[in-house]
Amino acid sequence: MQQLSAWMGAGLVTAGVSAAMLAGAGVAAADTPTGSDTGTSSASTSESKTDESKPADTKTPADTKTPKTETDGQDSPKPPTTHRKKKKADAQTRASSATTAEPATPSMRATSVPKEPATPAISAYAAPLAAASGNAVPRVPAVVGLVQSVVTGVARQVRVIVNGVSAVTVAVVRAAQTVVTGPPPKSSAEAFQRFVYAPVHTVAEAWIDTELGRQVNGVINRAAGSYVIGDGADGTAAHPDGGAAGWLLGDGGKGWNSTEAGVAGGAGGKAGLLGNGGEGGNGGTAAAGGRGGAGGLLMGIGGDGGDGGTGQVGGAGGFGGDATGLVFGIGGAGGDGGAGPDGGRGGNGGDGARLLGSGGDGGDAGKSGVGGTATTLPALGGAGGNGGLLGTHGDVGHFGTGTAIPGSSGTGLSATGTWITNSDGQVVILHGVNEVYKIAPYDPAASGFSEDDAEFLAANGFNVVRLGVIWAAVEPEPGVYDTAYLASLEQTVQMLADHGIYTLLDMHQDLYGGTFAGEGAPEWATQTGGLPNQNFGFPGSYYLNPAMNYAWTRFWNNAESPTGLGLQDAYAQMWENVASHFSGNPAVIGYDVMNEPFPGFSWLPTLLGSPHFGYQQLTPFYNQVIAAIRAVDPTTAVYIEPANPAVSEILDILGFPTMLGTVDDPNVVLAFHDYCGGPSLSALCGYIAKALARGAHDYAEHRDIPAFMNEFGATSASGDLTAQLRAADRYLMSWAVWAYTGKGDITTSGTHDGEALVYDPALPPTGDNVNTGNLKLLSAPYPQAVSGTPTSWSYRDGTFRFSYSTTKADGSGSFPAGAQTTISVPAVQFPDGYQVSVTGGQVVSAPGAAQLVIAADGAGAVSVVVTGAGVTPASA
């Protein structure tokens, strides 16, 4: 009995043992044992490990959790909860990602929370007891048996209690470590996750995983008559979906990883009120991954989607689980698509909670060309999930690789810092027109736009056309792309190129689509929610049409479309097809992703200065579409626009910064619109035009990209046009006026004739068919190709002044002596010819040529003055 007393005394010092376990369990750098624990008694290793936390009458796989297999007191490691990102070794950390990444190596075990950290120490004290107690009282077997039974029971309960307390203590320390380490949070949602949710969840799961926790939880569950606390069961072949967690606390079970060809992985189980959704299972051969489970209704993180299986067509990645938390939640990451001759699409990230929430990242697409030749365009990565008001949007997954991508011939234009340059390194300035035919068949050729129009534009110095492309024409039915329509547009592109005119392809919309008396989205991609659809005209319907605002809102939420994809997913895939058709065409200088995107029901907060739409919806949308374009065209510039002027122009005029984030591509141009608001505001047009141009210039300069004024005008008011042109010249910008013609323009606040340069393109562009007043203003001289960097230009009172440095725009040095610069000098400006004065160079073109060519003489700066023949230059 002395030994029994000694053993029981040892039990009283297990609090000290618990403290010692903190180091042994990995709070410091020491590794936790992963195999059997030496010194564990036979009594402890033979005990049943069944989960006692669930109610006895709970039997179905959906409601029960298969007990985790334990090996001598050790459990599979579980790191502290973090904002779970897609599990890629090369993934870059997003601004909204957690500060503590999940370990991906065996060293994770050094930071796991063992279920029974005190078992080895307790076993060391208890081991001598069995032999000693038997030898001490050999003549009283019954007493010995009783003593052994009591000792074993007491030892077991002490071990359960001490292990439970120790595991939770270790979890608390771990949680504290995650709070105090890492860089500052980048968003409110990330801060809440790191400082509040992750510690709470870590401790809660540590409790659930201990034997003490199972015993206590079992009592609670039986008393409640329902599954209150506990993790969901993992899926099996018989029951693929992971089980739901206890409704109060717990994580959802993992979906089953399919081992059968054509059979999808199981879905992850949903979490309790507080907890994480279960991960979706991986798909079998050519099958989709399972969807991640939903996060907790109060707080939680959605489960990651499962990966698609490899096959002839790789399976799609499963969608990440949505975060449904009322307080906080982060969407799960989408699963990766499977590889194959044709890779599978990446799964979309789950949406974050509406307030403190961030969206999950989209999964990467599967690689094509694996095991066979690709037959389709590269698969696209999944879209990132939507973020809440105080969170961030998830990142789009990477597109698939392994297919041949046509490259640019190298003679197109691209962004070099704040300039647009050609393959020779010259800065290119663009002056042009918009040509958008807004009624079926949405093809400018159908309006009569033809060869004589291209000749007219070139003769008057224009070198770019912003050519309208309409989604409804590209994809009239879900997933069906009209190649004949694209071929017709390509003929127009070539016709313009034959006259030295570039094309900017503009995916145009007004009022969302034809359903709302506008143009753009096809009917199948238009969701009205059954709301009233009353036409208030343009732009009035933007503010007043509920059905149209519902359609926009559903688009920005990436609501499911008849294609089975989200609406934004379908739009991106449509763009992939368009870019694939024009990739490698040097006459196409860029893709304008969307004309004047409108926020939908959030238009009023946006109008009042909320940055949410611009930063958390529009910018991620651009990243998604650009990723789709880059899957088939790595070189053509992409043009992005701020929010619709109906909600952004007032803020711009007042000097607020442009509400648009930075997109993830090196070849981007900011396209903006500069309208003065009609005749009632003409007196203020000088101020308005300059303020809008300054805002665009500041945004572009801050991000080191060019700015392009690709819409202005829509009027014959010379004062407005002059103010807008001078604003562009002041900031050395390219421009395209609205419009070449008003024919077919069903959404304009002006008049068809008032906005037109040529009234009817079906007729020759001569005489009364030309708006001569607008032509005189718009065909001013300007530098077209500069061997150096422009420093200023202007055209006033018949005098054109231009100066430039011979320094290259990319900073790689200077152009040599003899390098030529081309200036457009249309005859309409100087019908009697012109005279030129040059400093730092000399004229090498013929007298009176429509394109004046200057050769630098080796000086660092060149200046040029052009006036009419025999005319004294106006003062600067």
Secondary structure, 3 states (H helix, E strand, C coil): CHHHHHHHHHHHCHHHHHHHHHHHCCCCCCCCCCCCCCCCCHHHHCCCCCCCCCCCCCCCCCCCCCCCCCECCECCCCCCCCCCCCCCCCCCCCCCCCCCCCCCCHHHHHHCCCCCCCHHHHHHHHHHHHHHHHHHCCCCHHHHHHHHHHHHHHHHHHHHHHHHHHHHHHHHHHHHHHHHCCCCCCCHHHHHHHHHHHHHHHHHHHHHHCHHHHHHHHHHHHHHCCCCECCCCCCCCCCCCCCCCCCCECCCCCCCCCCCCCCCCCCCCCCCCECCCCCCCCCCCCCCCCCCCCCCCCEEECCCCCCCCCCCECCCCCCCCCCCCCCEEECCCCCCCCCCCECCCCCCCCCCCCCEEECCCCCCCCCCCCCCCCCCCCCCCCCCCCCCCCCCCCCCCCCCCCCCCCCCCCCCCEEECCEEECCCCCEECCEEEEECCCCCCCCHHHHCCCHHHHHHHHHCCCCEEEEEECHHHHCCECCECCHHHHHHHHHHHHHHHCCCCEEEEEECCECCEHHHCCECECHHHCCCCCCCCCCCCCCHHHHHCHHHHHHHHHHHCCCECCCCCEHHHHHHHHHHHHHHHHCCCCCEEEEECCCCCCCHHHHHHHHCCCCHHHHHHHHHHHHHHHHHHHCCCCCCEEEECCCCHHHHHHHHHCCCCCCCCCCCCCCEEEEEEECCCCHHHHHHHHHHHHHHHHHHHHHHHHHCCCEEEEEEECCCCHHHHHHHHHHHHHCCCEEEEECCCCCCCCCCCCCHHHHCCECCCCCCCCHHHECHHHHHHHCCCEEEEECCEEEEEEEECCEEEEEEECECCCCCCECCCCCEEEEECCCCCCCCCEEEEEECEEECCCCCCCEEEEEECCCCEEEEEEEECCCCCCCC
